[in-house]
Structures are given as structure tokens and as C-alpha cells.
Amino acid sequence: MNATECENNRKADVFAGRHAWRTDPVAPGWRNAAVHTAWEGRGQESAPALARPSAPSRSAVTYTPGIVLRGEVDGMRPELRAAVQSIGLANLGVGRAVVTEQTEWVLESDAARSEAHCAWLAILALHYTGDLVSADAQCERLARDPVWAGSDRHQELLTLLRARSSLMSGDVARAAELLKALLARRAPTLPICLTVAWLIEALVHLGEFDQAHQVLLDHGLVGRLGSHLPDRVHVLAARGALHMAAGQFRHAIDDYTACGRILATLNVVNSAVVPWRSRAALGALAVQRYDLALALAEDELIAARKWGSARGVGTALHAVAMARRDGTSPALLEEAVQLLELGHARSELMQALYDLGMMQAERKDVVGGRSRLEEVDEVAHACGNAFWARRVKPALARLNDPDGSRVLTRQENKIAQLARAGYSNRRIAETLFLAVRTVEFHLSSVYRKLDISGRQELVTALGVVAP
């Protein structure tokens, strides 16, 4: 063994020591039970458990998206071992600075950059830290590397990394284009499930819901998923996003909580991997499950703050603000907007701005609401998202109405939210102690003000605000 190899082994051992120091042997099974206690309507019971910090098991295999690694970590080459340990720390949601340092060391090695799996994991870890600028710079560096240019396998992984960066930064049209091109090649080495999941996510952000559903059908990813399906957590999260967009909120919650159960068995608690709790919280809000929504949102905020990325904390704060539904919500949303902007999370930023604008308008701050919706329009045009540009237009038109006659009243908003959640007119009437005819009258007014034809369009016309 030469001096360079000895030094690489020494550094890898240092990183391994840090990794072991941060790992707690307590298994996270209690958290799954707590989530399901909340889902059954016993939010008071679940809240203390969900507030406890997650504690992963030492014995679990590190989840490495897109690839399956064979053998023990200790038997790997130093650079690959360091990359796997970076992903392991990121999965646990601890040591973000160490992960950044470790990935930089890995990617400075010529041998590591030439090894597809090593570079793939290192750049994924950078994505988890939220450092998209460094991740993109590393992708450009790999694109100029002769080894990567001359290998189909390397090119597939590089395209996937670029697509993921585009998706995370809000350039969802480019992400969808890259991912569609990858699937069209039908390469046997392509991580199909991960590619499909990220494509579904991009299509949902673009408002292409029918196309997203067709992609799931084409790849046999509807219904029950096999336990050995690669990257099943990402497929479940993508399906959850599609269910949310289609107004199938209970199905969305089911997929997100299933995703969370699997992630727990893999010792993944970091919302940077999959923010399933905040997404499930918004679904729970839509079906009036306020205890569950708050428990999930606050649990994610604890984990996100522990990890410390602007994107993760901003996403979790957005969900907490929506779930609390009190006087603190606008300030929390303002903070979420600032963090999402800092984290270059433009897709998440548009949703947070939209919800903040709608919340301000409903609280009679029409000027503030209009300003926030105008920001949504600006971001949508900046990242070429036609879906959001179309979505925000009628909302702005309502707020620009000089006499305010197109702004929903509090009662209209309550009825509209229940209708969006799938309640029948009779059930809405029973819930709000109204006559069915009164509900019908208010819904007609809602449709007129929102300039929509019926219930199906409530899903995109409304924010997630539920006062």
C-alpha cells in the first residue's frame, strides 16, 4: 500500500469514526406507531412520541438511492466507503458540515470521480445538504471527464443527477425532458423506479396529471407495490404527490405514511431525502385531520432543524404554519418563504407564496395578499412553469377586483375546503349545521368567484388554508 492509499484510508477511518459517533442504537419503531395513532384520531397520544428525536439502528444497511451495493462498508475502497458514509449521515439527518467536507474530499479524488457509484452518491449527498451550486459544478466537471463521456452507465447517472438538480431548483420542464429521454432509451442499467418517481414529481409540478398517471400505468406502479421494488419510497412519495394534485387526499396520506414506514426501517429520518411528513400533513389538513397534520408537520420541523438546510426547514415551516391555523401562521409562512428563496427551492417557494397570499387575503390584508401572488407569477415566469402562471392568474384577478366581490367569505371558504376534501353537500350541511340549500347556494357563489365549473377544479383553485 503506497502513501496515498494509506492517507485515503486514514481519512476514511476518521469519517467513519464521526459517522459511528453520531449513530444511536435505539430503533425508530415507536415513531411508526405514533404516526398511526395520530392517523386513527388520537393526536393527544401521538404528540409526545412524535416530538422525540429519531434514533436509528446501527445494524441497518445504508439506503443508497438508485444503486444496490454489495458487501460490507469496511471492505470498500476508501473513497466509496466515505461516499456511503456521507449518505448514511445524511439519511440520519446529522452532521451536515461533515457530509459537505466528506463529499468534497471524495470528489477531489480522480479515482473516486471515475467510479460511477462513488460520484453518484457524493453528489446525491450534496443535493441533500441543499448545496445545488456545488452539485451542479460537480456535474459540469464530470461532463468534461473522458471516463464519464465514454460510458453509457456514467452518462445515465449524470443525466439523472442533472435532472434532480433541475427539479430541486424549480426548472421542472427541463427535469421532465431529461427524465423522459432517459426512459425512452430503455437502458438495462437505468434505475427505472427512481427515474419514474422523479418524472412523476416533475409532471405534477407542471400540472400534467394525466400524463403522470399514464407513466405510472406504463411501468406497472399503480396499486400495491412489491416489497422488493427498488426505490419504493420515492415511488410512493411521487404517487402521493399525484394523489394530492388530483384531490385524492386520503390516498395521498396512505402513500406518504407507507413511505415513512419504509424509510424508518431504513433508518432514514432526514426530510431532505423525502419530505413525506410535511406533504402528508397538507393532505391531512385537506381532510380536516388537524391533529395528524400538526403532529406530522412539527415532527418534520424538528428533524429539518437538526439537519439545518434552508430548503428542509422552509418546507417544514410551511406545513407547520398551515397546520397551526392561528395567529402565528403568517409569520411562520413569511419565514418559510425566506428560507425557500435562500435554498433556491422555487417549486416549494411558489406554493408557500401562494398559500401566504391566500391567507393574507382571507385575513383582509388584500394588498399583502396581492403582492405575494404577484411574486408567485414572477417566479413562475422565471422558471418557465406555465402551470403556476395559469393557476395564479384567477387568484390575482379576484384580489384586483375593486369592490372585493370575488374574494371568498369565511363561510364560503369553509364550504369550499370541505367540498374539495370530498364531502357531499349533505355532509357539509351536517358538519357546519346548515341547510343543504344554503350549502348549494354558497358553492354556486364559490364557483362563480373562482371562475371554475365545479368541484374537480377546487383542487387547484384553492390553497391549503383551512381557517
Helices and strands as residue ranges (DSSP letters): H 3-22, H 29-39, H 43-51, G 73-75, H 78-92, H 96-107, H 110-114, H 116-129, H 132-143, H 146-149, H 152-169, H 172-185, H 192-205, H 209-218, H 232-245, H 249-265, H 276-286, H 290-307, H 310-324, H 329-342, H 346-362, H 366-382, H 386-399, H 410-420, H 425-432, H 436-450, G 455-457, H 458-461
